[in-house]
Amino acid sequence: MKIRPSAALGALALMLSVSATPVFAAEGPREIRGLLHQGKAAEALSLANRMIDRQPREAEARLLKGVALAELGRQDEAIAVFVKLTQDFPAQPEPYNNLAVLYARQKQYDKARSALESAIRTHPSYAVAHQNLGDVYARLASQAYEKALQPDTSRSTEPPARLALITEMTAGGSAKPAQAATATALPPPPPAPVAPAAVAVLAPPPAPPPTATPKPPAPAAAIPPVAPSTTPVREAAPLVAAERKTPAAVAPTADAARLESGVLRAVESWAQAWSRKDIKAYLAAYDKEFEVPDGRSRDAWERERQQRVGKPGSISVEVEAPRVTLNGDRATVRFQQRYRSSGFKASTTKTLELVRRGDDWRIRREQAGG
């Protein structure tokens, strides 16, 4: 399963080391992020290196250096930077998230899962990591069934699009870095451990005024609306900055993330039942109020599906680049469906409308094509 791209997230300012000069601390990371958003990764890397040379304890510049290296295709060097940050700042979730992005690009989904679980352990309410972890689980499940049914070595190596590189470190929670010795060289990429370098101490965020009213939270990984198109979306993950709210403010976003993960699991289970030719599980994926196409009766439609799904030969159904739109107890999922059977192969855009029944999601309407 291809993983859906996320929208840009709101940014929170990094609480810098007390040794940083005010102008340099405020403008340096901002300028680097601006270059990255303009696609000038080489210039961003050069500026980040200069900033690190001047302020070795600057954590955010190191994070941005890793993003620039990743954008330049220097994945192993970027991984080494982020691993180093997780050792120096184990309470910060952003380096773990970025590690997961790069591991996923390399199809190392077990490592991506481990990195995201570490991010969640640092901040259990970190909605971005929860959403990304759900996507990684879905991809792991899809891989397992692909191996069991019909392995396909021609699959695209395009990274899961939702897993976006974070370009700003926030200061929520404990920001105290781990004690470390100075390193003389960057280590090889994980899983080999790397020697930590000089560390930066992140100050805690200033307490808000007692009378201040927090703004409504922006969704941590807002799902963009589906544009009517027959072309599957294949866009690179955007460079974003993470926003982490208070537990009370994050609750709605975290709930939406759980609902979306449930929708994706339902769609994946439907595709897997179809691939296994498990007609009982396949038909159970459809709601009792399913709108049968062409005005046929439900019984006639089920008999037809039993004949087609149960015919001799293997079947493989893959769901790629799903995009979910939630609306209360309803959800719409648009994706690219790749179907393979003996002597037949097809790829089409499909839209499923689902309704929530208790803790489960059922297909209420199905549409192929634009």
N, C-alpha and C positions, 0 to 999 in steps of 0.2 A: 504494500500500500504506500503510495506517495503521500507525503504528509503536507498538509495545507499551509500555505504561507500566512504569516501573521501581519497585522497592521503595525505601523510605528507606535511605540509606546511613549508615554510622558516621561520627562527627564527629571531627576532629582540631583541637586548639586552635591558633589563630593566634599566632605569635610577633610581639608588637607592638613598635612603635617605642620606643626607650628613653625618649623624652620623655613617654610616656603615663603617667598616674597609675595605680597598681595597681588600685584599686577601679573606677575609670572604665573602664579597659581590659578588665577581666574581666567586668563586669556590663553594659556598654553593648551590645555585639553580642549577648550572650545574651538580653537583654531584647527587642531588636529581633526576633531570630529567634522568640522566644515569641509576640510580637504577630502575626508573619506566619503562624505555625502556627495561630493562633486566627482567622485571616481578617481581622485588623484592619490592613489594609495602609496605610490613611491614617494611623493612629497610628504605625505602624512608620516610615513616611516622615518624619513630623514628628520623631520621636526620632532618626532617622538624620541628618537635617539639623542638629539641635541638636548632635549629637555631632561632625559634620564642622565646624561653626562653631567648636567648642571645640578640636578636634584636626584641622586640615586634612590632616595627614599620616596620618590613620587610614585604611588601605586597606580593612579589612573593613567599616567603616561605609559606604564608598562602594559596595562590592559589594552590601550589603544595601539601600542606597538604590535601586540599579538593579533589584533583585528587587521591591521595593515598588512602584516605578513600573510595572513590567511587570504586576504583579497588579492595578494600578489601570487598566490598559488604555492607559497612556501609553508605547506601544511605542518611538516614536522617541526620547523622552527617555531611556528605559532603554538603548537601543542606544548612545546617545552616552556614557552613563556607562561602559558596559562597554568600548567602544572606547578611551576615555580610560585605563581601567585596563590594557588590553593594551599601551598605549604607555608607561605609567609603570612597569608590572611585566611586561615581556615574558616573564619566566621562570615566571609563574604560569599554570597551565592553566585555572583556574576561570572567569575572565572570557571566555576563548575559548569555553568550553562554553556559557555563558549567551548569548553572541552567537549561537551556532548555534541555540539554542532559539528565540530571537526571529526570526531569519531564517527558520527552518522554519515558524513561525507565519504568516509572510508569504508562504510558498511560494517563498522565494528559496533553493532547495536548493543551488545552486552556491555561494552565499555561506556557507551553513551548512557545506557540505563543506570549504571553505577554512578556516573558523574552527576546525573540529575537527582538520584536518590541522596547523594551527598549534599546537593544544593538544598533539597527539601529538609534534610536534617538540620541545616543551619537556620533555616527560616521555614517552619511548617506551613505558613500562610502564603508562601511565594507562588502565586498563581501561574506565572510563566512556566516554572519548572513542572508544576502539576500537569499543565496542558501538554507540554513537550513529552513528559514521561508517558502519558496516555498514548501519544502517537508512536513512540518507540515501542511500547508494548504491542500495538497493533501491527507494526512492521515485523516484529519478532514472530508473532503468530502467523502472519502471512508467509514469512520465509519457511516456517516449519511445514506448512501445508504444501508449499511449492516443492520442497524436497520430497515429501511423501507422494505427491501426485506426478508432477512432470517438471523436473528441474529445467530451468531455462537460463543458460549462461549468457544469453544475449541481452539480458535486462539492462536498462540504462543505469549508469552510475550517478545519475543526478542526485544531489543530496536532498533529504527531506526538507521541503521548503519552509515549513513553519519554524524550524529551529533556527532562530536568528541570532547573530552575534551581538552581544551586549557591548555598548561602547561607553558606559558610565557606571562607576561603582557607587552604590549608595551606602549610607552609614548607619542603617537600622540595625539593631541588635548589637552584640558585642563586636567591636571592631579591633580588638587587640590582636596584633600579629603574633605568629608563633615565634619562639626564640630560635635563632638560626645563626650559622656561621657564614662567613663571606665565601662566595663561590668564585672560581676563576674562569669557568667555562660553562656554557649551556649544556645540560645533559641531553642524552638521546630522548626521543619521544617515549611516552608511557608504553608498557607498564613499568619500565625501569625507573626507580626513584631518582630524583635530581637533587643536587646540593643547593640548599636555599642561600639567598644572598641577603644583603643588608635590607632591613625591613622598614616599612613606613607605618607610623602609628596614626590611625584614623580617629579623629575626635568624634564623640557622640553628637547626634543632631541636637540643635538648640530646642529647648522645650517651647511648645507653642503657647501664646498668651491664653490665659484661662477663658477669655471671652471669645476667642477666635472660633469661628464655625468652619469646619473642614468642608472643602468643596466636594461635590459628588465624585467618586472615583471613576477614572476612565478605565474601561476594560483592559486587563493586563495583556491580553492577546486578542484584541477585537477581531472579529471575523468579517472581512470585507464582503459586501453584497455581491451576489453572483451576477456577472454581466452576461446577457444573452449572447452566447457564442457557441459555435460547434467546435472550436479549437481548444484542446486541453491546455490548461494554464501550466506553463513551465518557466517560472521566473525565479531568479536567485533570491535567497533570503535577504531582506533589507537589513541595513545596519541600523540598529535601534538602541535606545537607552532604556534601561529598566526602571519601572516605577513601583515602589513598594509602599503600600498604605498601612494604616493601623489595622489591627485584626478586625475591628468593627467595619471598617470601610472595605476590606478585601472580601468579606463574606459573600456578597452577591456575585462577584467575579469568580470566586472559587466554586460556588454552586453552579454557575454557568459552565465552568470547565468540567465539572463532574457530569452534567447533563450531556455536554458535547461528547465526552468520552463514551458515555453510554450509547449515544446515537451511532458513533463510529464502530463500537463493538457489535451493535446489532447489524449494521451493514456488512461488516466483515464476516459475521457468523452466517448471514444469508448467502454470501458468496462462497464460503467454505462448504456449507451444506449442499449447494448446487454443484460444486466441484467434486464432492464426495458421492454425489448422486443419492444423497440421503433425502428422499422425497418427503418423508414425514417432517423432518426438521425444516426443509425448504418451504413447504406449504405453511408450516407453523409461523414462519416469519411474516406472513401476511395477516393483516388485521381482519376481524370479522366484518368490518365495514369497508373492506377493500373494494375500490371501484374497478370492476372487471372491464377491460377494454372492449370496444366494439359492441357494447350492450348485451354481451352473452351472459348466461347464467353462471353462477359461481361453480356449480357442479360440472358444467361443460368445460369451463376454463381449467379446473383442476384435473379433469381427465386428460385434456390436451397436454398439460404440463407434465403429468405422470408419464405419458408416452414419450415426450421429447427428452425429459431428464433421464428417464430410465432406459433409453435405447442403448444398444451395445456400444462399447468403446469408451475411452477416457474423455473427461471433460475438465477443462481448466478455466476458471473465471477469476480475473484479477481486477481489483479496484484501485485506480490510480488517481492521484491529485484530488481527493474528496474535499469539498467545501461545504461546511455546515452553516445553516442559518436557523437560529432558534426563535420561536415565537410562542412562549408559554409551554403548553403541552404538545405543541406541534413543532416539527423540524423538517427542513428541506435539505437534502444532500445531493449535490451535483458532482459528478465524477466521470472519468474516462473508464469505460468497461472494455476489457480485453478478453475475448472469448476464443477458446481453442478446443476443437474436438477432432476426431479422426477425419482428416481430409477437409477441414473447414476452419477458417480463422477470420475473426472480425474484430474491429475496434469502433466503438461508438460512444457518444456522449449520452449519459443516462441521468435522469433526475428521479429520486425517490422522495416521496412525502411520507413522513412517519408520524404516528401519534403515540403518546406515552400511555401505557396501561400499567399502573402501579410502578414497579421498578423496571419494567421492560418497555421497549420501543417496537412497534409493529408497522409494517408497510401499509399505508392507506391508499397510495396512488403511485403508479409507475409510468414513466414516460421515457422513450428512447429518442435520440436525436436532439436537435436544437430546441 
